[in-house]
Amino acid sequence: MPPKTFIVTNSHAGKRLDLFIQHHEAYSSRNRIQTLIQDGLALVNGKPEKPSYKVRAGDSVTLELPERPVREVLPENIPIHVVFEDDHMVVLNKPPGLVVHPAPGNYTGTLVNALLFHYGSLPSSGKPSADGEGSERERAGIVHRLDKDTSGVMVVARTEQALKALAKQFKDRVVQKKYVALVAGVIKKGSGTTETAIGRHVKERKKISVQTDSPREAVTLYKVKERFKNATLVEVEIKTGRTHQIRVHLAHLGFPVLGDRIYGGVKVTKIGTLSVGRQMLHAESLSLLHPVTGTPLTFIAPPPPDMAEAVELLRRSGC
């Protein structure tokens, strides 16, 4: 693609370079823009600058967006567990280990591949994904997502009308999302709230952290369901839907999710005789309004066998 050039006006003077570019490239995530800047693909007056550079009136910002290969996403006969479906939406219980949508390194074996097989064509917002990658087919029907190793309830739109209505509910925070998590350590308080802003880690860019130069509001509520000797089962409700929000917030509080190597390290992959191969986090319930009728609906999915077995083992062993 040919380079784009933007001239900084008085109204944008003083803004960070990454935020200035994001204003003009609304479909590109801030993370992607920062990567472009660090790779020398965004120049100020012909010279590289840091993402934090404060632009000045009259600055000439040149942006080069590399071409992205178009990949065909094919239907695949992957089983899915449907909780509810009608002509407008599908609610399913995603198993752990299933990637939601295709991305570099995962163009097959995803939930989208499965949905295309079972439901055929699905709607898209018509916009690139939040990270600037992905065709409409790669984003088919997806309104929100769960991490690969997080299990639980997800809703998928089957029509354009439903997609727009559901997306608006998520944006307006109408949707209620409750999770259960098994965490390392004993939480003494019966409940609590953390509102610590999170964003990309200042150094480890693949991680989300409270140590960030791009903080975004994040609100997480937790309630203790059961305590064990060295672990706690908690119910978690999120008021915002940030990437890795629950995992980051719980780790920040000192109680990382069991099995979460990224935010808890190797020490949380085993507790007593229990070895934990993936993060013990499950989206247990999802409450929303039907995208066409407006009827309030709540969908519940029990934790998968590995998580239920882990809880039972902790009860029996006293770990």
C-alpha positions as a Markdown table, in Angstrom:
| # | Residue | x | y | z |
|---|---|---|---|---|
| 1 | Met | 0.0 | 0.0 | 0.0 |
| 2 | Pro | 1.3 | 3.5 | -0.7 |
| 3 | Pro | 2.4 | 5.5 | 2.3 |
| 4 | Lys | -0.1 | 7.9 | 3.9 |
| 5 | Thr | 0.9 | 11.3 | 5.1 |
| 6 | Phe | -0.9 | 13.3 | 7.9 |
| 7 | Ile | -0.1 | 16.9 | 8.9 |
| 8 | Val | -0.6 | 17.6 | 12.6 |
| 9 | Thr | -3.0 | 20.5 | 13.2 |
| 10 | Asn | -3.2 | 22.7 | 16.3 |
| 11 | Ser | -6.1 | 20.6 | 17.6 |
| 12 | His | -3.9 | 17.5 | 17.8 |
| 13 | Ala | -0.6 | 19.1 | 18.9 |
| 14 | Gly | 0.7 | 17.5 | 22.1 |
| 15 | Lys | -0.8 | 14.1 | 21.5 |
| 16 | Arg | 1.3 | 11.0 | 21.6 |
| 17 | Leu | 2.3 | 9.8 | 18.2 |
| 18 | Asp | 0.6 | 6.4 | 18.5 |
| 19 | Leu | -2.7 | 8.1 | 19.5 |
| 20 | Phe | -2.4 | 10.7 | 16.7 |
| 21 | Ile | -2.0 | 7.9 | 14.2 |
| 22 | Gln | -4.9 | 5.9 | 15.7 |
| 23 | His | -7.2 | 8.9 | 15.3 |
| 24 | His | -6.6 | 8.6 | 11.5 |
| 25 | Glu | -6.5 | 4.8 | 11.4 |
| 26 | Ala | -9.5 | 3.9 | 13.5 |
| 27 | Tyr | -9.5 | 0.3 | 12.4 |
| 28 | Ser | -5.9 | -0.4 | 13.6 |
| 29 | Ser | -5.3 | -1.2 | 17.2 |
| 30 | Arg | -3.0 | 0.9 | 19.3 |
| 31 | Asn | -0.8 | -2.2 | 19.8 |
| 32 | Arg | -0.4 | -2.6 | 16.0 |
| 33 | Ile | 0.3 | 1.1 | 15.5 |
| 34 | Gln | 3.0 | 1.0 | 18.2 |
| 35 | Thr | 4.6 | -2.0 | 16.5 |
| 36 | Leu | 4.6 | -0.1 | 13.2 |
| 37 | Ile | 6.3 | 2.9 | 14.8 |
| 38 | Gln | 8.9 | 0.6 | 16.5 |
| 39 | Asp | 9.5 | -1.1 | 13.1 |
| 40 | Gly | 10.2 | 2.3 | 11.5 |
| 41 | Leu | 7.1 | 2.3 | 9.4 |
| 42 | Ala | 5.8 | 5.5 | 10.9 |
| 43 | Leu | 8.1 | 8.6 | 10.6 |
| 44 | Val | 7.8 | 12.1 | 11.8 |
| 45 | Asn | 9.3 | 14.6 | 9.4 |
| 46 | Gly | 11.2 | 11.7 | 7.8 |
| 47 | Lys | 12.7 | 10.5 | 11.1 |
| 48 | Pro | 11.8 | 7.6 | 13.4 |
| 49 | Glu | 10.3 | 8.5 | 16.8 |
| 50 | Lys | 9.0 | 6.6 | 19.8 |
| 51 | Pro | 5.3 | 5.9 | 20.2 |
| 52 | Ser | 5.3 | 8.4 | 23.2 |
| 53 | Tyr | 6.7 | 11.2 | 21.0 |
| 54 | Lys | 4.4 | 14.3 | 21.4 |
| 55 | Val | 3.5 | 15.6 | 18.0 |
| 56 | Arg | 3.7 | 19.3 | 17.2 |
| 57 | Ala | 1.6 | 21.5 | 14.9 |
| 58 | Gly | 3.0 | 21.2 | 11.4 |
| 59 | Asp | 4.7 | 17.9 | 11.9 |
| 60 | Ser | 4.4 | 15.6 | 8.8 |
| 61 | Val | 3.6 | 12.0 | 9.9 |
| 62 | Thr | 4.2 | 9.3 | 7.2 |
| 63 | Leu | 2.7 | 5.9 | 7.7 |
| 64 | Glu | 3.4 | 2.8 | 5.7 |
| 65 | Leu | 0.9 | -0.1 | 6.1 |
| 66 | Pro | 2.3 | -3.4 | 4.9 |
| 67 | Glu | 0.1 | -5.6 | 2.7 |
| 68 | Arg | -1.4 | -8.5 | 4.6 |
| 69 | Pro | -1.8 | -11.8 | 2.9 |
| 70 | Val | -5.4 | -12.9 | 2.3 |
| 71 | Arg | -6.0 | -16.4 | 3.5 |
| 72 | Glu | -9.0 | -18.5 | 2.8 |
| 73 | Val | -10.7 | -19.8 | 5.9 |
| 74 | Leu | -12.3 | -23.1 | 5.2 |
| 75 | Pro | -15.1 | -24.9 | 7.0 |
| 76 | Glu | -14.0 | -27.8 | 9.2 |
| 77 | Asn | -16.0 | -30.5 | 10.9 |
| 78 | Ile | -15.1 | -29.7 | 14.4 |
| 79 | Pro | -17.7 | -30.6 | 17.1 |
| 80 | Ile | -19.3 | -27.7 | 19.0 |
| 81 | His | -21.5 | -27.9 | 22.1 |
| 82 | Val | -24.6 | -25.8 | 21.4 |
| 83 | Val | -26.4 | -24.4 | 24.5 |
| 84 | Phe | -29.0 | -22.5 | 22.5 |
| 85 | Glu | -29.8 | -21.5 | 18.9 |
| 86 | Asp | -32.4 | -19.8 | 16.8 |
| 87 | Asp | -32.4 | -18.0 | 13.5 |
| 88 | His | -30.6 | -15.0 | 15.0 |
| 89 | Met | -27.9 | -16.4 | 17.2 |
| 90 | Val | -26.0 | -19.4 | 18.6 |
| 91 | Val | -24.9 | -19.8 | 22.2 |
| 92 | Leu | -22.2 | -22.4 | 22.7 |
| 93 | Asn | -20.0 | -23.8 | 25.4 |
| 94 | Lys | -16.5 | -23.4 | 24.1 |
| 95 | Pro | -14.1 | -26.1 | 25.3 |
| 96 | Pro | -10.6 | -25.3 | 26.5 |
| 97 | Gly | -7.9 | -25.5 | 23.9 |
| 98 | Leu | -10.0 | -24.1 | 21.1 |
| 99 | Val | -8.8 | -20.9 | 19.4 |
| 100 | Val | -11.8 | -18.6 | 18.6 |
| 101 | His | -10.8 | -17.0 | 15.3 |
| 102 | Pro | -8.0 | -17.5 | 12.7 |
| 103 | Ala | -4.8 | -15.5 | 13.2 |
| 104 | Pro | -1.2 | -16.0 | 12.3 |
| 105 | Gly | -0.2 | -19.5 | 13.4 |
| 106 | Asn | -3.8 | -20.6 | 13.8 |
| 107 | Tyr | -5.6 | -20.5 | 10.4 |
| 108 | Thr | -7.2 | -23.9 | 10.9 |
| 109 | Gly | -8.8 | -25.8 | 13.8 |
| 110 | Thr | -10.5 | -22.7 | 15.2 |
| 111 | Leu | -14.1 | -22.0 | 16.3 |
| 112 | Val | -14.7 | -19.9 | 13.2 |
| 113 | Asn | -13.7 | -23.0 | 11.0 |
| 114 | Ala | -16.2 | -25.0 | 13.0 |
| 115 | Leu | -19.0 | -22.4 | 12.7 |
| 116 | Leu | -18.6 | -22.1 | 9.0 |
| 117 | Phe | -19.0 | -25.9 | 8.7 |
| 118 | His | -22.1 | -26.1 | 10.9 |
| 119 | Tyr | -23.8 | -22.9 | 9.9 |
| 120 | Gly | -22.4 | -21.8 | 6.5 |
| 121 | Ser | -22.0 | -18.1 | 5.9 |
| 122 | Leu | -22.1 | -15.9 | 9.0 |
| 123 | Pro | -22.2 | -12.1 | 9.2 |
| 124 | Ser | -19.3 | -9.7 | 9.8 |
| 125 | Ser | -19.0 | -6.2 | 11.0 |
| 126 | Gly | -17.3 | -5.4 | 7.7 |
| 127 | Lys | -14.4 | -3.9 | 9.6 |
| 128 | Pro | -11.0 | -5.4 | 10.2 |
| 129 | Ser | -10.4 | -7.1 | 13.5 |
| 130 | Ala | -9.2 | -5.1 | 16.5 |
| 131 | Asp | -5.6 | -6.0 | 15.7 |
| 132 | Gly | -5.9 | -4.9 | 12.1 |
| 133 | Glu | -5.8 | -8.5 | 10.9 |
| 134 | Gly | -8.4 | -10.8 | 9.5 |
| 135 | Ser | -10.9 | -10.9 | 6.7 |
| 136 | Glu | -14.6 | -10.7 | 7.2 |
| 137 | Arg | -14.8 | -14.5 | 6.8 |
| 138 | Glu | -12.2 | -14.9 | 9.6 |
| 139 | Arg | -14.4 | -12.8 | 11.9 |
| 140 | Ala | -17.7 | -14.4 | 10.9 |
| 141 | Gly | -20.4 | -14.0 | 13.5 |
| 142 | Ile | -17.9 | -13.4 | 16.3 |
| 143 | Val | -19.1 | -10.7 | 18.8 |
| 144 | His | -16.7 | -11.4 | 21.6 |
| 145 | Arg | -14.1 | -14.1 | 22.4 |
| 146 | Leu | -12.5 | -16.2 | 25.1 |
| 147 | Asp | -8.8 | -17.0 | 25.4 |
| 148 | Lys | -7.7 | -20.3 | 23.8 |
| 149 | Asp | -7.5 | -22.1 | 27.2 |
| 150 | Thr | -10.5 | -20.4 | 28.8 |
| 151 | Ser | -13.7 | -22.4 | 28.5 |
| 152 | Gly | -17.4 | -21.4 | 28.7 |
| 153 | Val | -20.3 | -19.6 | 27.3 |
| 154 | Met | -20.1 | -17.6 | 24.0 |
| 155 | Val | -22.7 | -16.0 | 21.8 |
| 156 | Val | -22.3 | -15.9 | 18.0 |
| 157 | Ala | -24.5 | -13.8 | 15.6 |
| 158 | Arg | -26.2 | -15.5 | 12.7 |
| 159 | Thr | -27.6 | -12.3 | 11.0 |
| 160 | Glu | -26.3 | -8.8 | 10.4 |
| 161 | Gln | -29.2 | -7.4 | 12.6 |
| 162 | Ala | -28.2 | -9.7 | 15.5 |
| 163 | Leu | -24.5 | -8.9 | 15.0 |
| 164 | Lys | -25.1 | -5.1 | 15.3 |
| 165 | Ala | -27.5 | -5.5 | 18.2 |
| 166 | Leu | -25.2 | -7.8 | 20.2 |
| 167 | Ala | -22.2 | -5.7 | 19.5 |
| 168 | Lys | -24.0 | -2.6 | 20.8 |
| 169 | Gln | -25.0 | -4.5 | 24.0 |
| 170 | Phe | -21.3 | -5.4 | 24.6 |
| 171 | Lys | -20.3 | -1.8 | 23.9 |
| 172 | Asp | -22.9 | -0.4 | 26.2 |
| 173 | Arg | -22.1 | -2.9 | 28.9 |
| 174 | Val | -25.6 | -4.4 | 28.9 |
| 175 | Val | -24.2 | -7.9 | 28.8 |
| 176 | Gln | -23.3 | -9.5 | 32.1 |
| 177 | Lys | -20.4 | -12.0 | 32.1 |
| 178 | Lys | -19.7 | -14.2 | 35.1 |
| 179 | Tyr | -16.8 | -16.6 | 35.4 |
| 180 | Val | -15.4 | -19.1 | 37.9 |
| 181 | Ala | -11.7 | -19.3 | 38.5 |
| 182 | Leu | -9.5 | -21.6 | 40.6 |
| 183 | Val | -6.6 | -19.5 | 41.9 |
| 184 | Ala | -3.4 | -20.1 | 43.8 |
| 185 | Gly | -3.5 | -18.9 | 47.4 |
| 186 | Val | -6.2 | -18.3 | 50.0 |
| 187 | Ile | -8.3 | -15.2 | 49.5 |
| 188 | Lys | -9.3 | -14.0 | 53.0 |
| 189 | Lys | -11.8 | -11.3 | 52.0 |
| 190 | Gly | -15.2 | -12.7 | 51.0 |
| 191 | Ser | -15.4 | -10.3 | 48.1 |
| 192 | Gly | -13.8 | -7.4 | 46.4 |
| 193 | Thr | -13.4 | -5.1 | 43.4 |
| 194 | Thr | -10.3 | -4.1 | 41.5 |
| 195 | Glu | -10.4 | -1.1 | 39.1 |
| 196 | Thr | -6.7 | -1.0 | 38.2 |
| 197 | Ala | -6.3 | 0.0 | 34.5 |
| 198 | Ile | -4.4 | -2.4 | 32.3 |
| 199 | Gly | -2.7 | -2.4 | 28.9 |
| 200 | Arg | 0.2 | -3.8 | 27.0 |
| 201 | His | 3.2 | -4.4 | 29.3 |
| 202 | Val | 5.8 | -1.6 | 28.9 |
| 203 | Lys | 8.5 | -4.1 | 27.9 |
| 204 | Glu | 6.9 | -7.5 | 27.3 |
| 205 | Arg | 4.6 | -6.5 | 24.5 |
| 206 | Lys | 2.8 | -9.8 | 24.3 |
| 207 | Lys | 1.6 | -9.5 | 27.9 |
| 208 | Ile | -1.1 | -7.4 | 29.4 |
| 209 | Ser | -0.1 | -5.7 | 32.7 |
| 210 | Val | -0.9 | -2.9 | 35.2 |
| 211 | Gln | 2.6 | -1.7 | 34.2 |
| 212 | Thr | 1.6 | -0.1 | 30.9 |
| 213 | Asp | 2.0 | 3.1 | 29.0 |
| 214 | Ser | -1.4 | 2.6 | 27.4 |
| 215 | Pro | -3.8 | 2.1 | 30.3 |
| 216 | Arg | -7.4 | 1.2 | 29.7 |
| 217 | Glu | -10.2 | 1.1 | 32.3 |
| 218 | Ala | -10.8 | -2.4 | 33.7 |
| 219 | Val | -13.2 | -3.3 | 36.4 |
| 220 | Thr | -13.3 | -6.8 | 38.0 |
| 221 | Leu | -15.5 | -8.0 | 40.8 |
| 222 | Tyr | -14.8 | -11.2 | 42.7 |
| 223 | Lys | -16.6 | -13.3 | 45.4 |
| 224 | Val | -15.1 | -16.3 | 47.2 |
| 225 | Lys | -17.1 | -19.5 | 46.6 |
| 226 | Glu | -14.9 | -22.0 | 48.4 |
| 227 | Arg | -11.5 | -22.0 | 50.2 |
| 228 | Phe | -9.0 | -24.8 | 50.2 |
| 229 | Lys | -5.7 | -25.1 | 52.0 |
| 230 | Asn | -3.6 | -23.4 | 49.3 |
| 231 | Ala | -6.2 | -22.4 | 46.7 |
| 232 | Thr | -9.5 | -20.6 | 46.3 |
| 233 | Leu | -12.5 | -21.0 | 44.0 |
| 234 | Val | -13.9 | -17.6 | 43.1 |
| 235 | Glu | -16.8 | -16.2 | 41.1 |
| 236 | Val | -15.7 | -13.3 | 38.9 |
| 237 | Glu | -17.8 | -10.7 | 37.2 |
| 238 | Ile | -16.2 | -8.3 | 34.7 |
| 239 | Lys | -17.7 | -4.9 | 33.9 |
| 240 | Thr | -15.2 | -4.3 | 31.1 |
| 241 | Gly | -14.0 | -6.8 | 28.5 |
| 242 | Arg | -10.2 | -6.2 | 28.3 |
| 243 | Thr | -7.8 | -8.8 | 26.9 |
| 244 | His | -6.7 | -11.2 | 29.7 |
| 245 | Gln | -8.5 | -8.9 | 32.2 |
| 246 | Ile | -9.4 | -11.5 | 34.8 |
| 247 | Arg | -6.0 | -13.3 | 34.6 |
| 248 | Val | -4.1 | -10.0 | 35.0 |
| 249 | His | -6.2 | -8.6 | 37.8 |
| 250 | Leu | -6.2 | -11.8 | 39.9 |
| 251 | Ala | -2.4 | -12.1 | 39.5 |
| 252 | His | -2.0 | -8.4 | 40.4 |
| 253 | Leu | -4.0 | -9.1 | 43.6 |
| 254 | Gly | -1.5 | -11.9 | 44.4 |
| 255 | Phe | -3.8 | -14.8 | 43.4 |
| 256 | Pro | -2.9 | -15.9 | 39.9 |
| 257 | Val | -5.2 | -18.4 | 38.1 |
| 258 | Leu | -4.0 | -22.0 | 38.6 |
| 259 | Gly | -2.3 | -23.2 | 35.4 |
| 260 | Asp | -1.7 | -19.7 | 34.0 |
| 261 | Arg | 2.0 | -19.9 | 33.2 |
| 262 | Ile | 2.0 | -16.4 | 31.6 |
| 263 | Tyr | 0.8 | -14.5 | 34.7 |
| 264 | Gly | 1.6 | -16.9 | 37.4 |
| 265 | Gly | 4.7 | -18.7 | 36.3 |
| 266 | Val | 5.6 | -22.4 | 36.6 |
| 267 | Lys | 4.7 | -22.4 | 40.4 |
| 268 | Val | 1.0 | -22.3 | 39.6 |
| 269 | Thr | 1.0 | -25.4 | 37.4 |
| 270 | Lys | 1.1 | -27.7 | 40.4 |
| 271 | Ile | -0.5 | -27.7 | 43.8 |
| 272 | Gly | 0.1 | -30.6 | 46.0 |
| 273 | Thr | -0.4 | -33.7 | 43.9 |
| 274 | Leu | -2.5 | -31.8 | 41.4 |
| 275 | Ser | -0.8 | -30.9 | 38.1 |
| 276 | Val | -2.6 | -28.2 | 36.2 |
| 277 | Gly | -2.1 | -28.1 | 32.4 |
| 278 | Arg | -4.1 | -25.0 | 31.5 |
| 279 | Gln | -5.6 | -22.0 | 33.2 |
| 280 | Met | -8.5 | -22.9 | 35.4 |
| 281 | Leu | -10.9 | -20.2 | 34.1 |
| 282 | His | -14.4 | -20.8 | 32.9 |
| 283 | Ala | -17.1 | -18.4 | 31.6 |
| 284 | Glu | -20.0 | -19.8 | 33.5 |
| 285 | Ser | -22.9 | -17.5 | 32.6 |
| 286 | Leu | -23.8 | -14.9 | 30.0 |
| 287 | Ser | -26.8 | -12.6 | 30.4 |
| 288 | Leu | -28.1 | -10.5 | 27.5 |
| 289 | Leu | -31.1 | -9.3 | 25.7 |
| 290 | His | -32.3 | -11.2 | 22.7 |
| 291 | Pro | -31.0 | -9.2 | 19.7 |
| 292 | Val | -34.4 | -9.2 | 18.0 |
| 293 | Thr | -37.1 | -9.6 | 20.6 |
| 294 | Gly | -35.3 | -7.8 | 23.5 |
| 295 | Thr | -36.2 | -10.7 | 25.9 |
| 296 | Pro | -33.7 | -11.0 | 28.8 |
| 297 | Leu | -31.8 | -14.3 | 28.6 |
| 298 | Thr | -29.3 | -16.0 | 30.7 |
| 299 | Phe | -27.2 | -19.0 | 29.6 |
| 300 | Ile | -25.2 | -21.2 | 31.9 |
| 301 | Ala | -22.6 | -23.8 | 31.2 |
| 302 | Pro | -21.0 | -26.0 | 33.9 |
| 303 | Pro | -17.2 | -26.1 | 34.2 |
| 304 | Pro | -15.5 | -28.7 | 32.0 |
| 305 | Pro | -14.4 | -32.1 | 33.5 |
| 306 | Asp | -10.7 | -31.1 | 34.1 |
| 307 | Met | -11.8 | -28.1 | 36.2 |
| 308 | Ala | -14.5 | -30.0 | 38.1 |
| 309 | Glu | -12.0 | -32.8 | 38.8 |
| 310 | Ala | -9.4 | -30.3 | 40.1 |
| 311 | Val | -11.9 | -28.8 | 42.5 |
| 312 | Glu | -12.9 | -32.2 | 43.8 |
| 313 | Leu | -9.3 | -33.3 | 44.2 |
| 314 | Leu | -8.6 | -30.1 | 46.3 |
| 315 | Arg | -11.6 | -31.0 | 48.5 |
| 316 | Arg | -10.5 | -34.5 | 49.1 |
| 317 | Ser | -6.8 | -33.9 | 49.5 |
| 318 | Gly | -6.9 | -30.8 | 51.6 |
| 319 | Cys | -4.4 | -29.0 | 49.3 |
